[in-house]
Amino acid sequence: MAAEKWIALKIGGSSLWVSGNILVVHVSSRKTQM
């Protein structure tokens, strides 16, 4: 039970981290174009 919860949390956290990085890259690329 605890292990499954931890794995789900890790997967959710990594996907959140990836989307956060994509957002940062997108914003910084928009700033350099302006």
PDB file of N, CA, C and O in Angstrom:
ATOM      1  N   MET A   1       0.839  -1.203   0.000  1.00  0.00           N
ATOM      2  CA  MET A   1       0.000   0.000   0.000  1.00  0.00           C
ATOM      3  C   MET A   1       0.875   1.255   0.000  1.00  0.00           C
ATOM      4  O   MET A   1       0.729   2.132  -0.852  1.00  0.00           O
ATOM      5  N   ALA A   2       1.779   1.321   0.966  1.00  0.00           N
ATOM      6  CA  ALA A   2       2.632   2.514   1.069  1.00  0.00           C
ATOM      7  C   ALA A   2       3.529   2.645  -0.158  1.00  0.00           C
ATOM      8  O   ALA A   2       3.747   3.748  -0.659  1.00  0.00           O
ATOM      9  N   ALA A   3       4.050   1.513  -0.642  1.00  0.00           N
ATOM     10  CA  ALA A   3       4.937   1.542  -1.802  1.00  0.00           C
ATOM     11  C   ALA A   3       4.182   2.024  -3.048  1.00  0.00           C
ATOM     12  O   ALA A   3       4.710   2.809  -3.836  1.00  0.00           O
ATOM     13  N   GLU A   4       2.964   1.553  -3.213  1.00  0.00           N
ATOM     14  CA  GLU A   4       2.162   1.985  -4.366  1.00  0.00           C
ATOM     15  C   GLU A   4       1.883   3.480  -4.300  1.00  0.00           C
ATOM     16  O   GLU A   4       1.922   4.175  -5.315  1.00  0.00           O
ATOM     17  N   LYS A   5       1.605   3.962  -3.107  1.00  0.00           N
ATOM     18  CA  LYS A   5       1.330   5.384  -2.919  1.00  0.00           C
ATOM     19  C   LYS A   5       2.570   6.204  -3.265  1.00  0.00           C
ATOM     20  O   LYS A   5       2.474   7.247  -3.911  1.00  0.00           O
ATOM     21  N   TRP A   6       3.735   5.720  -2.829  1.00  0.00           N
ATOM     22  CA  TRP A   6       4.993   6.433  -3.077  1.00  0.00           C
ATOM     23  C   TRP A   6       5.317   6.462  -4.563  1.00  0.00           C
ATOM     24  O   TRP A   6       5.771   7.478  -5.090  1.00  0.00           O
ATOM     25  N   ILE A   7       5.075   5.320  -5.244  1.00  0.00           N
ATOM     26  CA  ILE A   7       5.338   5.250  -6.690  1.00  0.00           C
ATOM     27  C   ILE A   7       4.417   6.211  -7.444  1.00  0.00           C
ATOM     28  O   ILE A   7       4.849   6.912  -8.359  1.00  0.00           O
ATOM     29  N   ALA A   8       3.146   6.234  -7.048  1.00  0.00           N
ATOM     30  CA  ALA A   8       2.194   7.136  -7.697  1.00  0.00           C
ATOM     31  C   ALA A   8       2.601   8.589  -7.471  1.00  0.00           C
ATOM     32  O   ALA A   8       2.489   9.419  -8.373  1.00  0.00           O
ATOM     33  N   LEU A   9       3.072   8.889  -6.270  1.00  0.00           N
ATOM     34  CA  LEU A   9       3.507  10.249  -5.943  1.00  0.00           C
ATOM     35  C   LEU A   9       4.732  10.617  -6.770  1.00  0.00           C
ATOM     36  O   LEU A   9       4.845  11.742  -7.257  1.00  0.00           O
ATOM     37  N   LYS A  10       5.646   9.668  -6.925  1.00  0.00           N
ATOM     38  CA  LYS A  10       6.871   9.928  -7.695  1.00  0.00           C
ATOM     39  C   LYS A  10       6.543  10.177  -9.168  1.00  0.00           C
ATOM     40  O   LYS A  10       7.095  11.085  -9.789  1.00  0.00           O
ATOM     41  N   ILE A  11       5.644   9.365  -9.718  1.00  0.00           N
ATOM     42  CA  ILE A  11       5.251   9.537 -11.124  1.00  0.00           C
ATOM     43  C   ILE A  11       4.543  10.879 -11.311  1.00  0.00           C
ATOM     44  O   ILE A  11       4.817  11.603 -12.269  1.00  0.00           O
ATOM     45  N   GLY A  12       3.631  11.206 -10.391  1.00  0.00           N
ATOM     46  CA  GLY A  12       2.916  12.478 -10.478  1.00  0.00           C
ATOM     47  C   GLY A  12       3.868  13.652 -10.332  1.00  0.00           C
ATOM     48  O   GLY A  12       3.741  14.651 -11.040  1.00  0.00           O
ATOM     49  N   GLY A  13       4.828  13.533  -9.410  1.00  0.00           N
ATOM     50  CA  GLY A  13       5.791  14.609  -9.191  1.00  0.00           C
ATOM     51  C   GLY A  13       6.687  14.817 -10.397  1.00  0.00           C
ATOM     52  O   GLY A  13       6.978  15.956 -10.762  1.00  0.00           O
ATOM     53  N   SER A  14       7.136  13.715 -11.029  1.00  0.00           N
ATOM     54  CA  SER A  14       8.026  13.850 -12.181  1.00  0.00           C
ATOM     55  C   SER A  14       7.291  14.451 -13.374  1.00  0.00           C
ATOM     56  O   SER A  14       7.867  15.241 -14.122  1.00  0.00           O
ATOM     57  N   SER A  15       6.022  14.085 -13.558  1.00  0.00           N
ATOM     58  CA  SER A  15       5.250  14.658 -14.674  1.00  0.00           C
ATOM     59  C   SER A  15       5.006  16.144 -14.439  1.00  0.00           C
ATOM     60  O   SER A  15       5.021  16.946 -15.373  1.00  0.00           O
ATOM     61  N   LEU A  16       4.780  16.501 -13.163  1.00  0.00           N
ATOM     62  CA  LEU A  16       4.591  17.910 -12.810  1.00  0.00           C
ATOM     63  C   LEU A  16       5.887  18.681 -13.060  1.00  0.00           C
ATOM     64  O   LEU A  16       5.861  19.810 -13.550  1.00  0.00           O
ATOM     65  N   TRP A  17       7.027  18.058 -12.717  1.00  0.00           N
ATOM     66  CA  TRP A  17       8.335  18.687 -12.910  1.00  0.00           C
ATOM     67  C   TRP A  17       8.603  18.903 -14.397  1.00  0.00           C
ATOM     68  O   TRP A  17       9.115  19.949 -14.795  1.00  0.00           O
ATOM     69  N   VAL A  18       8.257  17.911 -15.217  1.00  0.00           N
ATOM     70  CA  VAL A  18       8.471  18.016 -16.665  1.00  0.00           C
ATOM     71  C   VAL A  18       7.621  19.136 -17.255  1.00  0.00           C
ATOM     72  O   VAL A  18       8.113  19.937 -18.049  1.00  0.00           O
ATOM     73  N   SER A  19       6.341  19.196 -16.869  1.00  0.00           N
ATOM     74  CA  SER A  19       5.472  20.257 -17.397  1.00  0.00           C
ATOM     75  C   SER A  19       5.943  21.625 -16.914  1.00  0.00           C
ATOM     76  O   SER A  19       5.812  22.617 -17.631  1.00  0.00           O
ATOM     77  N   GLY A  20       6.491  21.679 -15.699  1.00  0.00           N
ATOM     78  CA  GLY A  20       7.030  22.933 -15.186  1.00  0.00           C
ATOM     79  C   GLY A  20       8.229  23.382 -15.998  1.00  0.00           C
ATOM     80  O   GLY A  20       8.368  24.567 -16.303  1.00  0.00           O
ATOM     81  N   ASN A  21       9.105  22.433 -16.352  1.00  0.00           N
ATOM     82  CA  ASN A  21      10.276  22.770 -17.161  1.00  0.00           C
ATOM     83  C   ASN A  21       9.864  23.243 -18.551  1.00  0.00           C
ATOM     84  O   ASN A  21      10.448  24.184 -19.090  1.00  0.00           O
ATOM     85  N   ILE A  22       8.858  22.589 -19.129  1.00  0.00           N
ATOM     86  CA  ILE A  22       8.377  22.985 -20.459  1.00  0.00           C
ATOM     87  C   ILE A  22       7.837  24.415 -20.402  1.00  0.00           C
ATOM     88  O   ILE A  22       8.063  25.212 -21.313  1.00  0.00           O
ATOM     89  N   LEU A  23       7.122  24.729 -19.320  1.00  0.00           N
ATOM     90  CA  LEU A  23       6.557  26.075 -19.164  1.00  0.00           C
ATOM     91  C   LEU A  23       7.676  27.111 -19.057  1.00  0.00           C
ATOM     92  O   LEU A  23       7.598  28.179 -19.664  1.00  0.00           O
ATOM     93  N   VAL A  24       8.716  26.793 -18.282  1.00  0.00           N
ATOM     94  CA  VAL A  24       9.851  27.715 -18.108  1.00  0.00           C
ATOM     95  C   VAL A  24      10.558  27.943 -19.443  1.00  0.00           C
ATOM     96  O   VAL A  24      10.883  29.079 -19.789  1.00  0.00           O
ATOM     97  N   VAL A  25      10.794  26.878 -20.183  1.00  0.00           N
ATOM     98  CA  VAL A  25      11.465  26.994 -21.485  1.00  0.00           C
ATOM     99  C   VAL A  25      10.611  27.819 -22.437  1.00  0.00           C
ATOM    100  O   VAL A  25      11.134  28.652 -23.177  1.00  0.00           O
ATOM    101  N   HIS A  26       9.301  27.593 -22.422  1.00  0.00           N
ATOM    102  CA  HIS A  26       8.388  28.314 -23.305  1.00  0.00           C
ATOM    103  C   HIS A  26       8.407  29.807 -22.990  1.00  0.00           C
ATOM    104  O   HIS A  26       8.485  30.637 -23.895  1.00  0.00           O
ATOM    105  N   VAL A  27       8.335  30.141 -21.709  1.00  0.00           N
ATOM    106  CA  VAL A  27       8.316  31.546 -21.290  1.00  0.00           C
ATOM    107  C   VAL A  27       9.643  32.225 -21.623  1.00  0.00           C
ATOM    108  O   VAL A  27       9.656  33.351 -22.122  1.00  0.00           O
ATOM    109  N   SER A  28      10.764  31.544 -21.349  1.00  0.00           N
ATOM    110  CA  SER A  28      12.071  32.159 -21.616  1.00  0.00           C
ATOM    111  C   SER A  28      12.295  32.340 -23.114  1.00  0.00           C
ATOM    112  O   SER A  28      12.925  33.316 -23.522  1.00  0.00           O
ATOM    113  N   SER A  29      11.792  31.421 -23.946  1.00  0.00           N
ATOM    114  CA  SER A  29      11.948  31.576 -25.397  1.00  0.00           C
ATOM    115  C   SER A  29      11.092  32.729 -25.910  1.00  0.00           C
ATOM    116  O   SER A  29      11.487  33.428 -26.843  1.00  0.00           O
ATOM    117  N   ARG A  30       9.925  32.932 -25.308  1.00  0.00           N
ATOM    118  CA  ARG A  30       9.077  34.069 -25.688  1.00  0.00           C
ATOM    119  C   ARG A  30       9.771  35.381 -25.321  1.00  0.00           C
ATOM    120  O   ARG A  30       9.692  36.360 -26.064  1.00  0.00           O
ATOM    121  N   LYS A  31      10.452  35.396 -24.171  1.00  0.00           N
ATOM    122  CA  LYS A  31      11.122  36.620 -23.713  1.00  0.00           C
ATOM    123  C   LYS A  31      12.276  36.990 -24.635  1.00  0.00           C
ATOM    124  O   LYS A  31      12.495  38.170 -24.908  1.00  0.00           O
ATOM    125  N   THR A  32      13.020  35.987 -25.122  1.00  0.00           N
ATOM    126  CA  THR A  32      14.160  36.285 -25.994  1.00  0.00           C
ATOM    127  C   THR A  32      13.679  36.797 -27.350  1.00  0.00           C
ATOM    128  O   THR A  32      14.377  37.584 -27.989  1.00  0.00           O
ATOM    129  N   GLN A  33      12.502  36.366 -27.799  1.00  0.00           N
ATOM    130  CA  GLN A  33      11.972  36.830 -29.088  1.00  0.00           C
ATOM    131  C   GLN A  33      11.546  38.294 -29.013  1.00  0.00           C
ATOM    132  O   GLN A  33      11.666  39.026 -29.995  1.00  0.00           O
ATOM    133  N   MET A  34      11.046  38.725 -27.847  1.00  0.00           N
ATOM    134  CA  MET A  34      10.550  40.094 -27.709  1.00  0.00           C
ATOM    135  C   MET A  34      11.684  41.117 -27.687  1.00  0.00           C
ATOM    136  O   MET A  34      11.431  42.317 -27.575  1.00  0.00           O
TER     137      MET A  34
END
